[in-house]
Amino acid sequence: MRRAIYPGTFDPITNGHLDIIKRACTMFDEIIIAVAQSTSKNPMFDLRQRIEMAKAATKMFSKIKVVGFEGLLVTLSDDLNANIIIRGLRAVSDFEYELQMGYANASLKKELETIYLMPSLEHAFVSSSVVRTILQFDGKVDHLLPAETYTLIQGYKR
C-alpha cells in the first residue's frame, strides 16, 4: 500500500490544501492528513477544531484519514508505517524552508522521502496565514476555503 502523510497546522485548511490533497489522491492509496499541534505557531483554531475542519473538508475522499499529532514527523511516520511526506510549494519563498525540513527529516530517517507538489495556479496565493489575516478583519474568505471549513468557522465565531 502506498501511504503518504500530508502534515501541517491547517489553521485553517484552505482550497490550496484541498488542491494538493486531490492531486495526491491520484498518486497514493492512502493519505493521512496529520494536523500538528504547533503551539509555537500560536494557531487561531485549537487542534480539535483544525481536525474537525480537515475531516469535514475531506469527507468526500475515501483515501483520506485525519489525525492530530505532536512531536517529530519521523516518529509519526514510524507509528503510521508511512515513508512518504507530501508538502506543498506555492512560491520560491516556500522552497528554502521546505528543503531544509525535508533534509532534516531525511537525516533522522533515511527511508523518509518528501514529495513536493505545487497547487494549481488559481490557488497559488492561498495560504492559511492570508486567510487568518482576512478573518481578523471580518473580511470575505469563503472563496479561499472549502465550504465545509467556512461553515465550521462561522459556527466557531458565535
PyRosetta script that sets phi, psi and omega in degrees:
from pyrosetta import init, pose_from_sequence

init()
pose = pose_from_sequence("MRRAIYPGTFDPITNGHLDIIKRACTMFDEIIIAVAQSTSKNPMFDLRQRIEMAKAATKMFSKIKVVGFEGLLVTLSDDLNANIIIRGLRAVSDFEYELQMGYANASLKKELETIYLMPSLEHAFVSSSVVRTILQFDGKVDHLLPAETYTLIQGYKR")
pose.set_psi(1, 131.1)
pose.set_omega(1, 176.6)
pose.set_phi(2, -89.8)
pose.set_psi(2, 102.9)
pose.set_omega(2, -177.5)
pose.set_phi(3, -112.5)
pose.set_psi(3, 134.2)
pose.set_omega(3, 179.1)
pose.set_phi(4, -129.8)
pose.set_psi(4, 154.8)
pose.set_omega(4, 177.1)
pose.set_phi(5, -111.7)
pose.set_psi(5, 131.1)
pose.set_omega(5, 173.0)
pose.set_phi(6, -111.7)
pose.set_psi(6, 95.8)
pose.set_omega(6, -176.4)
pose.set_phi(7, -91.0)
pose.set_psi(7, 155.1)
pose.set_omega(7, 174.9)
pose.set_phi(8, 170.2)
pose.set_psi(8, 174.7)
pose.set_omega(8, 176.3)
pose.set_phi(9, -84.1)
pose.set_psi(9, -27.4)
pose.set_omega(9, 178.5)
pose.set_phi(10, 47.6)
pose.set_psi(10, 57.7)
pose.set_omega(10, -172.7)
pose.set_phi(11, -116.2)
pose.set_psi(11, 70.5)
pose.set_omega(11, -0.4)
pose.set_phi(12, -96.8)
pose.set_psi(12, 175.4)
pose.set_omega(12, 174.1)
pose.set_phi(13, -69.8)
pose.set_psi(13, 134.5)
pose.set_omega(13, -173.9)
pose.set_phi(14, -116.6)
pose.set_psi(14, 175.4)
pose.set_omega(14, 174.0)
pose.set_phi(15, -64.0)
pose.set_psi(15, -28.5)
pose.set_omega(15, 174.8)
pose.set_phi(16, -64.1)
pose.set_psi(16, -45.1)
pose.set_omega(16, 175.8)
pose.set_phi(17, -60.8)
pose.set_psi(17, -45.7)
pose.set_omega(17, -178.0)
pose.set_phi(18, -61.7)
pose.set_psi(18, -36.9)
pose.set_omega(18, 176.9)
pose.set_phi(19, -60.7)
pose.set_psi(19, -45.7)
pose.set_omega(19, 177.4)
pose.set_phi(20, -62.8)
pose.set_psi(20, -43.1)
pose.set_omega(20, -179.3)
pose.set_phi(21, -61.8)
pose.set_psi(21, -46.4)
pose.set_omega(21, 179.9)
pose.set_phi(22, -57.5)
pose.set_psi(22, -45.5)
pose.set_omega(22, -178.4)
pose.set_phi(23, -71.8)
pose.set_psi(23, -34.7)
pose.set_omega(23, 177.7)
pose.set_phi(24, -65.9)
pose.set_psi(24, -30.5)
pose.set_omega(24, 178.4)
pose.set_phi(25, -62.3)
pose.set_psi(25, -24.1)
pose.set_omega(25, 177.8)
pose.set_phi(26, -79.6)
pose.set_psi(26, -12.7)
pose.set_omega(26, -175.6)
pose.set_phi(27, -106.3)
pose.set_psi(27, -23.7)
pose.set_omega(27, -172.6)
pose.set_phi(28, -128.2)
pose.set_psi(28, 154.3)
pose.set_omega(28, 178.8)
pose.set_phi(29, -77.4)
pose.set_psi(29, -32.9)
pose.set_omega(29, 179.8)
pose.set_phi(30, -145.9)
pose.set_psi(30, 137.3)
pose.set_omega(30, 176.5)
pose.set_phi(31, -124.9)
pose.set_psi(31, 126.2)
pose.set_omega(31, 178.6)
pose.set_phi(32, -102.7)
pose.set_psi(32, 114.7)
pose.set_omega(32, 175.0)
pose.set_phi(33, -80.9)
pose.set_psi(33, 111.5)
pose.set_omega(33, -176.4)
pose.set_phi(34, -103.2)
pose.set_psi(34, 105.1)
pose.set_omega(34, -177.1)
pose.set_phi(35, -88.2)
pose.set_psi(35, 114.5)
pose.set_omega(35, -175.8)
pose.set_phi(36, -81.1)
pose.set_psi(36, 139.9)
pose.set_omega(36, 175.6)
pose.set_phi(37, -56.9)
pose.set_psi(37, -51.2)
pose.set_omega(37, 174.0)
pose.set_phi(38, 47.1)
pose.set_psi(38, 53.0)
pose.set_omega(38, 178.4)
pose.set_phi(39, -62.5)
pose.set_psi(39, -26.9)
pose.set_omega(39, 179.4)
pose.set_phi(40, -66.3)
pose.set_psi(40, -23.0)
pose.set_omega(40, 178.1)
pose.set_phi(41, -88.1)
pose.set_psi(41, -3.7)
pose.set_omega(41, 179.5)
pose.set_phi(42, 49.5)
pose.set_psi(42, 63.8)
pose.set_omega(42, -175.6)
pose.set_phi(43, -62.2)
pose.set_psi(43, 150.3)
pose.set_omega(43, 177.6)
pose.set_phi(44, -70.1)
pose.set_psi(44, -36.1)
pose.set_omega(44, -178.5)
pose.set_phi(45, -111.5)
pose.set_psi(45, 143.9)
pose.set_omega(45, -179.6)
pose.set_phi(46, -74.5)
pose.set_psi(46, 169.2)
pose.set_omega(46, -175.2)
pose.set_phi(47, -58.1)
pose.set_psi(47, -43.3)
pose.set_omega(47, -179.9)
pose.set_phi(48, -59.1)
pose.set_psi(48, -44.0)
pose.set_omega(48, -179.9)
pose.set_phi(49, -66.0)
pose.set_psi(49, -41.2)
pose.set_omega(49, -179.4)
pose.set_phi(50, -66.7)
pose.set_psi(50, -37.2)
pose.set_omega(50, 175.2)
pose.set_phi(51, -66.0)
pose.set_psi(51, -44.1)
pose.set_omega(51, 178.9)
pose.set_phi(52, -59.3)
pose.set_psi(52, -44.1)
pose.set_omega(52, 179.1)
pose.set_phi(53, -64.2)
pose.set_psi(53, -42.8)
pose.set_omega(53, -179.9)
pose.set_phi(54, -64.4)
pose.set_psi(54, -42.1)
pose.set_omega(54, 177.8)
pose.set_phi(55, -63.5)
pose.set_psi(55, -44.3)
pose.set_omega(55, -178.8)
pose.set_phi(56, -64.9)
pose.set_psi(56, -41.4)
pose.set_omega(56, -176.9)
pose.set_phi(57, -71.6)
pose.set_psi(57, -22.0)
pose.set_omega(57, -175.8)
pose.set_phi(58, -113.5)
pose.set_psi(58, 10.6)
pose.set_omega(58, -174.5)
pose.set_phi(59, -60.6)
pose.set_psi(59, -22.6)
pose.set_omega(59, -178.4)
pose.set_phi(60, -80.8)
pose.set_psi(60, -6.7)
pose.set_omega(60, -179.5)
pose.set_phi(61, -101.0)
pose.set_psi(61, 116.0)
pose.set_omega(61, -178.7)
pose.set_phi(62, -70.8)
pose.set_psi(62, -19.4)
pose.set_omega(62, -176.7)
pose.set_phi(63, -86.1)
pose.set_psi(63, -2.9)
pose.set_omega(63, -172.4)
pose.set_phi(64, -99.2)
pose.set_psi(64, 136.6)
pose.set_omega(64, 170.5)
pose.set_phi(65, -128.5)
pose.set_psi(65, 139.0)
pose.set_omega(65, -179.4)
pose.set_phi(66, -115.3)
pose.set_psi(66, 130.4)
pose.set_omega(66, 176.8)
pose.set_phi(67, -134.5)
pose.set_psi(67, 154.1)
pose.set_omega(67, 170.6)
pose.set_phi(68, -98.7)
pose.set_psi(68, 152.6)
pose.set_omega(68, 177.3)
pose.set_phi(69, -153.6)
pose.set_psi(69, 160.2)
pose.set_omega(69, 175.5)
pose.set_phi(70, -139.5)
pose.set_psi(70, 139.0)
pose.set_omega(70, -179.8)
pose.set_phi(71, 113.1)
pose.set_psi(71, -159.0)
pose.set_omega(71, -176.1)
pose.set_phi(72, -79.3)
pose.set_psi(72, 140.6)
pose.set_omega(72, 177.3)
pose.set_phi(73, -63.9)
pose.set_psi(73, -34.4)
pose.set_omega(73, 179.0)
pose.set_phi(74, -65.1)
pose.set_psi(74, -34.4)
pose.set_omega(74, 176.7)
pose.set_phi(75, -66.1)
pose.set_psi(75, -43.9)
pose.set_omega(75, 177.1)
pose.set_phi(76, -61.5)
pose.set_psi(76, -40.5)
pose.set_omega(76, 180.0)
pose.set_phi(77, -63.1)
pose.set_psi(77, -36.2)
pose.set_omega(77, 175.0)
pose.set_phi(78, -65.9)
pose.set_psi(78, -46.9)
pose.set_omega(78, -178.6)
pose.set_phi(79, -60.6)
pose.set_psi(79, -34.5)
pose.set_omega(79, -175.8)
pose.set_phi(80, -98.2)
pose.set_psi(80, -0.4)
pose.set_omega(80, -178.0)
pose.set_phi(81, 53.7)
pose.set_psi(81, 51.4)
pose.set_omega(81, -179.9)
pose.set_phi(82, -132.2)
pose.set_psi(82, 128.5)
pose.set_omega(82, -178.1)
pose.set_phi(83, -115.2)
pose.set_psi(83, 17.9)
pose.set_omega(83, 177.6)
pose.set_phi(84, -125.7)
pose.set_psi(84, 130.1)
pose.set_omega(84, 177.2)
pose.set_phi(85, -111.7)
pose.set_psi(85, 134.8)
pose.set_omega(85, 175.7)
pose.set_phi(86, -105.7)
pose.set_psi(86, 132.0)
pose.set_omega(86, 176.0)
pose.set_phi(87, -134.4)
pose.set_psi(87, 146.0)
pose.set_omega(87, 178.2)
pose.set_phi(88, -97.2)
pose.set_psi(88, 142.6)
pose.set_omega(88, 175.9)
pose.set_phi(89, -123.7)
pose.set_psi(89, 115.5)
pose.set_omega(89, 179.1)
pose.set_phi(90, -91.8)
pose.set_psi(90, -39.8)
pose.set_omega(90, -172.9)
pose.set_phi(91, -148.4)
pose.set_psi(91, 171.5)
pose.set_omega(91, 178.7)
pose.set_phi(92, -56.8)
pose.set_psi(92, -34.0)
pose.set_omega(92, -179.3)
pose.set_phi(93, -61.0)
pose.set_psi(93, -29.8)
pose.set_omega(93, 176.9)
pose.set_phi(94, -73.8)
pose.set_psi(94, -29.6)
pose.set_omega(94, -168.3)
pose.set_phi(95, -60.6)
pose.set_psi(95, -49.3)
pose.set_omega(95, -175.7)
pose.set_phi(96, -61.0)
pose.set_psi(96, -47.3)
pose.set_omega(96, 178.9)
pose.set_phi(97, -61.1)
pose.set_psi(97, -48.2)
pose.set_omega(97, -177.3)
pose.set_phi(98, -65.1)
pose.set_psi(98, -36.8)
pose.set_omega(98, 177.5)
pose.set_phi(99, -63.8)
pose.set_psi(99, -44.2)
pose.set_omega(99, 178.2)
pose.set_phi(100, -61.1)
pose.set_psi(100, -44.1)
pose.set_omega(100, 179.8)
pose.set_phi(101, -64.8)
pose.set_psi(101, -41.2)
pose.set_omega(101, 178.2)
pose.set_phi(102, -60.8)
pose.set_psi(102, -44.2)
pose.set_omega(102, 178.0)
pose.set_phi(103, -66.3)
pose.set_psi(103, -41.0)
pose.set_omega(103, 179.3)
pose.set_phi(104, -61.5)
pose.set_psi(104, -45.7)
pose.set_omega(104, 178.7)
pose.set_phi(105, -62.6)
pose.set_psi(105, -41.6)
pose.set_omega(105, 179.5)
pose.set_phi(106, -65.4)
pose.set_psi(106, -31.0)
pose.set_omega(106, 178.4)
pose.set_phi(107, -69.6)
pose.set_psi(107, -26.3)
pose.set_omega(107, 178.7)
pose.set_phi(108, -86.9)
pose.set_psi(108, -25.8)
pose.set_omega(108, -178.6)
pose.set_phi(109, -152.8)
pose.set_psi(109, 101.7)
pose.set_omega(109, -172.1)
pose.set_phi(110, -63.9)
pose.set_psi(110, -23.9)
pose.set_omega(110, 179.9)
pose.set_phi(111, -77.5)
pose.set_psi(111, -10.4)
pose.set_omega(111, -175.9)
pose.set_phi(112, -81.1)
pose.set_psi(112, 119.5)
pose.set_omega(112, 178.9)
pose.set_phi(113, -106.8)
pose.set_psi(113, 142.1)
pose.set_omega(113, 175.6)
pose.set_phi(114, -112.4)
pose.set_psi(114, 127.1)
pose.set_omega(114, 178.4)
pose.set_phi(115, -106.9)
pose.set_psi(115, 130.4)
pose.set_omega(115, -179.4)
pose.set_phi(116, -107.2)
pose.set_psi(116, 127.3)
pose.set_omega(116, 177.7)
pose.set_phi(117, -120.1)
pose.set_psi(117, 140.4)
pose.set_omega(117, 176.2)
pose.set_phi(118, -97.1)
pose.set_psi(118, 139.0)
pose.set_omega(118, 175.7)
pose.set_phi(119, -70.9)
pose.set_psi(119, 162.3)
pose.set_omega(119, 174.1)
pose.set_phi(120, -58.7)
pose.set_psi(120, 154.3)
pose.set_omega(120, -176.8)
pose.set_phi(121, -53.6)
pose.set_psi(121, -38.7)
pose.set_omega(121, -178.5)
pose.set_phi(122, -64.4)
pose.set_psi(122, -19.5)
pose.set_omega(122, -179.3)
pose.set_phi(123, -110.9)
pose.set_psi(123, 5.4)
pose.set_omega(123, -173.7)
pose.set_phi(124, -62.4)
pose.set_psi(124, -26.6)
pose.set_omega(124, -178.4)
pose.set_phi(125, -92.5)
pose.set_psi(125, -8.3)
pose.set_omega(125, -174.1)
pose.set_phi(126, -81.3)
pose.set_psi(126, 125.7)
pose.set_omega(126, 173.9)
pose.set_phi(127, -140.1)
pose.set_psi(127, 158.4)
pose.set_omega(127, 177.3)
pose.set_phi(128, -61.2)
pose.set_psi(128, -37.3)
pose.set_omega(128, -179.0)
pose.set_phi(129, -66.6)
pose.set_psi(129, -36.4)
pose.set_omega(129, 175.2)
pose.set_phi(130, -63.0)
pose.set_psi(130, -45.4)
pose.set_omega(130, 179.9)
pose.set_phi(131, -61.6)
pose.set_psi(131, -45.4)
pose.set_omega(131, 180.0)
pose.set_phi(132, -60.6)
pose.set_psi(132, -41.9)
pose.set_omega(132, 178.9)
pose.set_phi(133, -61.3)
pose.set_psi(133, -45.7)
pose.set_omega(133, 179.2)
pose.set_phi(134, -64.3)
pose.set_psi(134, -40.5)
pose.set_omega(134, 179.1)
pose.set_phi(135, -60.9)
pose.set_psi(135, -37.3)
pose.set_omega(135, -179.5)
pose.set_phi(136, -59.3)
pose.set_psi(136, -26.4)
pose.set_omega(136, -178.5)
pose.set_phi(137, -109.7)
pose.set_psi(137, 19.9)
pose.set_omega(137, 178.8)
pose.set_phi(138, 53.9)
pose.set_psi(138, 35.4)
pose.set_omega(138, 178.0)
pose.set_phi(139, -81.7)
pose.set_psi(139, 173.2)
pose.set_omega(139, -177.2)
pose.set_phi(140, -79.2)
pose.set_psi(140, 120.1)
pose.set_omega(140, -179.4)
pose.set_phi(141, -127.1)
pose.set_psi(141, -1.9)
pose.set_omega(141, -173.6)
pose.set_phi(142, -60.8)
pose.set_psi(142, -25.6)
pose.set_omega(142, 178.8)
pose.set_phi(143, -79.5)
pose.set_psi(143, -9.2)
pose.set_omega(143, -178.8)
pose.set_phi(144, -102.0)
pose.set_psi(144, -11.0)
pose.set_omega(144, -172.9)
pose.set_phi(145, -122.6)
pose.set_psi(145, 150.8)
pose.set_omega(145, 168.5)
pose.set_phi(146, -59.2)
pose.set_psi(146, 145.4)
pose.set_omega(146, -177.5)
pose.set_phi(147, -53.9)
pose.set_psi(147, -39.3)
pose.set_omega(147, -178.5)
pose.set_phi(148, -64.2)
pose.set_psi(148, -39.4)
pose.set_omega(148, 178.4)
pose.set_phi(149, -65.6)
pose.set_psi(149, -46.1)
pose.set_omega(149, -179.7)
pose.set_phi(150, -58.9)
pose.set_psi(150, -44.8)
pose.set_omega(150, -180.0)
pose.set_phi(151, -60.9)
pose.set_psi(151, -44.8)
pose.set_omega(151, 179.1)
pose.set_phi(152, -62.9)
pose.set_psi(152, -43.0)
pose.set_omega(152, -180.0)
pose.set_phi(153, -61.5)
pose.set_psi(153, -40.1)
pose.set_omega(153, 178.1)
pose.set_phi(154, -61.7)
pose.set_psi(154, -37.5)
pose.set_omega(154, 176.3)
pose.set_phi(155, -68.5)
pose.set_psi(155, -36.4)
pose.set_omega(155, 179.1)
pose.set_phi(156, -67.2)
pose.set_psi(156, -29.8)
pose.set_omega(156, -177.1)
pose.set_phi(157, -73.0)
pose.set_psi(157, -16.2)
pose.set_omega(157, -177.0)
pose.set_phi(158, -73.1)
pose.dump_pdb("model.pdb")
